[in-house]
């Protein structure tokens, strides 16, 4: 059990570029969550998957954001046409069951110049 | 919508002393879960303690315990015998139980400093 991993750990991009982040959950965890954390704030929920099905999306997830979990294992979060306001830490978490504990990864810190 | 409020942006404690972090929440649900997560500097968030709303007994994990007051919608965290490694951001979080949303709703956090 290696825990939740996220790549890259840091990403610097220019405004208008597209970026993609990857999350590998704990093996056998069927639930995967994405959160965004800005400086001085707690994490805010973006979306979650049960296996490959995306079951809930926050209003924070604008049309420029898309998340996938094609085979029910790893997940990707893509941001198109990045804006400076997208600068944040993007956290991934996974859990084994519906009411299970959510285990967090180290996050991907995005800086949009 | 559920909200979580942590009214103490920063707290400090002397090593070996006890400190209590406050959290209040607002919900119309009767069944839910409450959590305290710890986020050390530049490290990932880890669960400290969890409380099921239907349980009257306060949860305890080693030096960490909670005071859960359901009627007052209050959920404080007590850290006993504070250690230098306890220094971190602490986040209180809420999640509804049963069907529907599985998202965690977090407060803004409390930065805990432990002084040697």
HADDOCK unambig.tbl for C-alpha pairs under 7 A between the chains (distance, minus, plus):
assign (segid A and resid 40 and name CA) (segid B and resid 108 and name CA) 6.88 0.50 0.50
assign (segid A and resid 41 and name CA) (segid B and resid 108 and name CA) 4.66 0.50 0.50
assign (segid A and resid 41 and name CA) (segid B and resid 109 and name CA) 6.89 0.50 0.50
assign (segid A and resid 42 and name CA) (segid B and resid 91 and name CA) 6.89 0.50 0.50
assign (segid A and resid 42 and name CA) (segid B and resid 106 and name CA) 5.48 0.50 0.50
assign (segid A and resid 42 and name CA) (segid B and resid 107 and name CA) 5.59 0.50 0.50
assign (segid A and resid 42 and name CA) (segid B and resid 108 and name CA) 4.45 0.50 0.50
assign (segid A and resid 42 and name CA) (segid B and resid 109 and name CA) 6.04 0.50 0.50
assign (segid A and resid 43 and name CA) (segid B and resid 106 and name CA) 6.18 0.50 0.50
assign (segid A and resid 44 and name CA) (segid B and resid 105 and name CA) 6.95 0.50 0.50
assign (segid A and resid 45 and name CA) (segid B and resid 103 and name CA) 6.24 0.50 0.50
assign (segid A and resid 45 and name CA) (segid B and resid 104 and name CA) 6.86 0.50 0.50
assign (segid A and resid 103 and name CA) (segid B and resid 46 and name CA) 6.95 0.50 0.50
assign (segid A and resid 104 and name CA) (segid B and resid 44 and name CA) 6.55 0.50 0.50
assign (segid A and resid 104 and name CA) (segid B and resid 45 and name CA) 5.84 0.50 0.50
assign (segid A and resid 104 and name CA) (segid B and resid 46 and name CA) 6.85 0.50 0.50
assign (segid A and resid 105 and name CA) (segid B and resid 44 and name CA) 5.96 0.50 0.50
assign (segid A and resid 106 and name CA) (segid B and resid 43 and name CA) 6.19 0.50 0.50
assign (segid A and resid 106 and name CA) (segid B and resid 44 and name CA) 4.40 0.50 0.50
